[in-house]
Amino acid sequence: MTHESVELPVRAEYDLDWHVFLDQPEQGALGYCTGADEEFAPVAAARVLAEGGWRVVGPWTEQPTGDAPYAATATATTTTAAPATDDEIRDRHITDLRTALERAVQELVFCAGWEAAADPGQSARLMGAAGEIEAVLARTALADDRN
């Protein structure tokens, strides 16, 4: 992941587990879960930020008020990448579409199982729809492999 190389404020908040947040100008609010520890762990916060492409450049300081009891400053560890090409954008959209269709198949099969006893006809229709989507996914996977 790439980020603009600037220093940004980071805040740590607790809601069942600790999260750190920063507001990146192009991407908006970014959040990272540090874990479910009762006490804030600066090392865990720095680790998850590093995994997301950020480096903590100042100490974590305790904040006297507000929802975020700790704050620090972070900077990007990578530079901004070149904009995605049209082919890369199309490929990402295709991947997202395939993932959504795979999830839809799972949901259809699940619903078909629930309907099997009460309405076998509806169950068969749901399984048929799932099969049609799986066939499309198989065909498009083969076409993608040829390119």
Summary of the structure (lengths in Angstrom):
residues: 147
radius of gyration: 22.7
end to end distance: 26.0
largest distance: 63.6
contacts: 379
relative contact order: 0.12
helix: 48%
strand: 24%
